Amino acid sequence: MTTIALAGNPNSGKTTMFNDITGSSQYVGNWPGVTVEKKEGRLKGNKDIVIQDLPGIYSLSPYSPEEAVARNYLFNERPDLVIDIVDASNIERNLYLTSQLLEADLPMAVALNMIDAAKKRNIKIDANRLGELLGCPVIETSAIKSQGTREAVARAIELASSGDRAKPPVFSDGLERVLREISDLIRDAVGDGNLRWYAIQVFERDAEAAKTLKLSADIAGEIEKRIAAFEAEADDDSESIVTNERYLFVEKLVSETVVFDTNEKLTPSDKIDRIVTNRILALPIFLAVMFLVYFLSISTVGTLLTDWVNDVLFGEWVPGVVKSALVAIGCADWLQRLILDGIVAGVGAVLGFVPQMMVLFLCLAFLEDCGYMARIAFIMDRIFRRFGLSGKSFIPILIGTGCGVPGIMASRTIESDADRRMTVITTTFIPCGAKLPIIALISGALFSNSALIGYSAYVAGIAAIIVSGIVLKKTKLFAGEASPFVMELPAYHLPTVKGVLVHMWDRAKAFIKKAGTIILLATIGVWFLSSFDWHLRMTATEDSILADIGRAIAPVFSPLGWGEWKAAVAAITGLIAKENVVGTFGILYGYEEVAETGVEYWGQLQAAFTKLAGYSLLIFNLLCAPCFAAIGAVRREMMSAKWTWFAIGYQTALAYAASLMIYQFGSLFSGGGFTAGTAVACVLLALLLFLLFKRPYRAKIEARAGDPRRIDAV
Amino acid sequence: MRTLSSVKTGEVVTVQKLRGDSALKKRIMDMGITKGTEVFIRKVAPLGDPVEINVRGYELSLRKVYADEIEVI
C-alpha cells in the first residue's frame, strides 16, 4: 500500500485533481480533534494506492487548524510521497508552500496545474528548468481538463521506488551558518529525525518542535543566544527572517524560469471585478445574486421538489403503499402506526429537505467554485464583523428565512471556526417557512391579522442575531478577532459541471447520513410519547405521556404568561417540525384536521390567551431550539455534541428570557403592577445590558506559543 | 512613517517593515507581503473596508486595521 499526499494552496485546483485521479471510492471524514475535513480516496485503476487530500493551505506554520493538520501529517504520519499542486497562473505565492514541502524529506513531484490558464495569459514557465532547480520532477497539468494528471501520479510513483528525496532550499550564507550551528547543538536530540527541518523550527522558536526535542536548558540557552544575536544583526525576528528568505528563494526560482510575456494591465478576472466589486454596482449585484439563489432554492425549484417529496411522495405514495402492504399482511395496529406515523414520517422529514438542499448546494458550489464567494466576504465584511459574524454569514441567514436546515448547512463556506459556530447558532433565529403558520395563528387569532406581528417576528429574529453576536463575541468561547481578514480573492473561472456536482453531493450525502439518524430517532421518540400512555397503550394525544410531560413542565412557562399544558405540548411537538405547533393545538382543542393557520380554534385560543401571552408564546416558539432536522444539521456542522447542546441550550435560554421580558414588562406597562416576575425581568434586562456593554474577553497572547487555534484559517 | 492603510487606490508602494509580533504578522508574510515587496492598491470595498491589493501577481484582501501594521514607502 502506497500513500500519496496531495498538498497545495487553496484555489490551486487541488480538489479537482483529487476528484480526477480518484474514482468514486472517496471517504470524507474529519481529522481527529478538529473540524477540518479529511478526504481520502483510491487511485483510479490501482486500488493499492491511497490518495490523501490535505487541506488547502498557504503555509506550514502551525497557526490554523488546517496548517497544523497538514504539517502533522507530513512530518509525523509520513505519507510515502507528496504531490505538490502549484497554480501556474499564480506561481510565486504557490511556490512558497513548495519551499516548505521540500523540507519534508519525502519523494515529491510538483504538478504545475492550471497551466492552460497561465498560457492563455502568456505566462511562460520552463518546467524542466524549474524541476532542475527544485530537484524534483515538475509536470504540467490541467486537472479541470484531466490533462497531465495521470502522468503526474505515474512520475511520482516512479520517484518513490527510486528513493529520491526532494532537496530543501538553500538560504543565504548568514542564515545557513546559524542553522548549521543549531544543527550541531540539536543533533543528538533529533537522532535519525529530519535534522534540517528541526533546525529551522528551533530557529523559528516553534513550541511544538521544542517539546518534541526536549532540549536541555544549557543547549536551549546556547541556541537562544545565537538566534538573538542573528536577530539583532538582521533587525527582524527569526520567523520573519525565515519567511523572507523563503520568498527570496522563490523570487530567484521565478526569475530564472518564468517569463511574464504580457503587457496586460488587467487580467480577465480583474475586468470582472471592476464591475462585480465596483463601488456602486457591488451591492446591487450582490443582492441580485442572493435573490437568484433564494429564488431557485426557496421560492421555486427547491421548494417545488421538496413539497413534492413531502406532500406527494411521503404524504401519499409511500404511506399508501406501506399501509396497504401492512394491512395485507395483517400487521398489528400499533406497529402500523409506528411504521407509518413514526418511521415513514421521520424518514420523510429527513428526505423532504434533500431536494431543496441539493438545489441550494448546487448554487453555493457554483458560487464557491467560480470565486464569487470570496467577493461576498469582501463586500459584506464591514457589516457582519461587528456582530462577530463573517461576511459570508449573509447567505446562511438569508437561506434561513426559507428553511433553517439548508441555512445551517450553508455556513460550511465560512472557514473560521468561531464565525461558523456563531452563524450556526444564530441562523435559526430568523423565522423560517415552517414558522409562518405559527405567526399566522397568533396574528390571526389574537391580533386581527395585523401585518405588524409578522414584521415584528423578523425584527425579533434579526435582533436576536445581533444581540447574540455582540454578547457571545465577548465571551471566552468566541473571543478574539474572529477571523483575521487576510483573504485571497482567487481568479474567477468557470467551474466544471462534474466539480460542482461532486461538491454538491458531498454535502447532501453528509446531511442525509449524519442528520438522518438524529432526526429519525427524535421523531420516533416524540411520536411514541404523544401516542402512548404510561401503560404503553395507544391513546389520544391529550392522555399521552407527552400530555403528562406538558402538564409537569407547564409551570415553567407561567412567568412567560402561558403556563398551560397545551402550549407546552405544542412547543415540544414543534421540535419535529415547527408547523406542528398549529396542528397540535388543533388536536388538543378537539379538531382532527385544521387549516394551516388553525382558524378553526381561534375562538378557543382567544379565550385561553391574552394578546400579551400569545405574543410571548409566539416569540418563544420562534427563537427556541429549532426542529430536529435543523438540530441534526447543527450537529453535522458543529461536529461536536458539546457544541450542539450549547447551541440548543443557548437558543432556548434566549427564547425564554426574551419571552419572559416581553410578558413581564408588557404586564407592568398595561397596569399589572410590579410583581416578583417583573423583578426577574428587571434582573434579566440588567444582565443583558451588562453582557452587551461589558469589556470583551481578551485572550492573553503568548509569544509564539504555537497554539494552532490562535489564528483561524483565512 | 506611511502605512498601507493610508495609501490611495491605484498607487504602487514598497513594503518597508511589518509591525507587531503576532500570528497575524506571520500570516501576512506567508501571503507574500515581505520586506521589499511591491504592492499595488487595487480598490477599497464598497463599504470602505477591507482593501484589495495586488501582491506577487495575485489579489489579496485585508482589513484596514492590518494594513495599518504595514509600513511602506
Chai-1 contact restraints between the chains, C-beta under 6 A:
chainA,res_idxA,chainB,res_idxB,connection_type,confidence,min_distance_angstrom,max_distance_angstrom,comment,restraint_id
A,Y58,B,D30,contact,1.0,0.0,6.0,A-B,restraint_1
A,S59,B,D30,contact,1.0,0.0,6.0,A-B,restraint_2
A,S61,B,K26,contact,1.0,0.0,6.0,A-B,restraint_3
A,Y63,B,A23,contact,1.0,0.0,6.0,A-B,restraint_4
A,N90,B,Y58,contact,1.0,0.0,6.0,A-B,restraint_5
A,E92,B,R56,contact,1.0,0.0,6.0,A-B,restraint_6
A,E92,B,G57,contact,1.0,0.0,6.0,A-B,restraint_7
A,R93,B,G32,contact,1.0,0.0,6.0,A-B,restraint_8
A,R93,B,R56,contact,1.0,0.0,6.0,A-B,restraint_9
A,R93,B,Y58,contact,1.0,0.0,6.0,A-B,restraint_10
A,E239,B,K26,contact,1.0,0.0,6.0,A-B,restraint_11
A,T243,B,M29,contact,1.0,0.0,6.0,A-B,restraint_12
A,N244,B,T34,contact,1.0,0.0,6.0,A-B,restraint_13
A,N244,B,K35,contact,1.0,0.0,6.0,A-B,restraint_14
A,Y247,B,T34,contact,1.0,0.0,6.0,A-B,restraint_15
A,R279,B,P46,contact,1.0,0.0,6.0,A-B,restraint_16
A,A282,B,P46,contact,1.0,0.0,6.0,A-B,restraint_17
A,L283,B,P46,contact,1.0,0.0,6.0,A-B,restraint_18
A,F378,B,A45,contact,1.0,0.0,6.0,A-B,restraint_19
A,F378,B,S61,contact,1.0,0.0,6.0,A-B,restraint_20
A,I379,B,P46,contact,1.0,0.0,6.0,A-B,restraint_21
A,D381,B,P50,contact,1.0,0.0,6.0,A-B,restraint_22
A,R382,B,L47,contact,1.0,0.0,6.0,A-B,restraint_23
A,R382,B,D49,contact,1.0,0.0,6.0,A-B,restraint_24
A,P484,B,L24,contact,1.0,0.0,6.0,A-B,restraint_25
A,F485,B,P50,contact,1.0,0.0,6.0,A-B,restraint_26
A,F485,B,R63,contact,1.0,0.0,6.0,A-B,restraint_27
A,V486,B,R27,contact,1.0,0.0,6.0,A-B,restraint_28
A,V486,B,I28,contact,1.0,0.0,6.0,A-B,restraint_29
A,V486,B,M31,contact,1.0,0.0,6.0,A-B,restraint_30
A,V486,B,L62,contact,1.0,0.0,6.0,A-B,restraint_31
A,M487,B,S61,contact,1.0,0.0,6.0,A-B,restraint_32
A,E488,B,L60,contact,1.0,0.0,6.0,A-B,restraint_33
A,L489,B,E59,contact,1.0,0.0,6.0,A-B,restraint_34
A,L489,B,S61,contact,1.0,0.0,6.0,A-B,restraint_35
A,R710,B,A23,contact,1.0,0.0,6.0,A-B,restraint_36
A,I711,B,A23,contact,1.0,0.0,6.0,A-B,restraint_37
A,I711,B,R27,contact,1.0,0.0,6.0,A-B,restraint_38
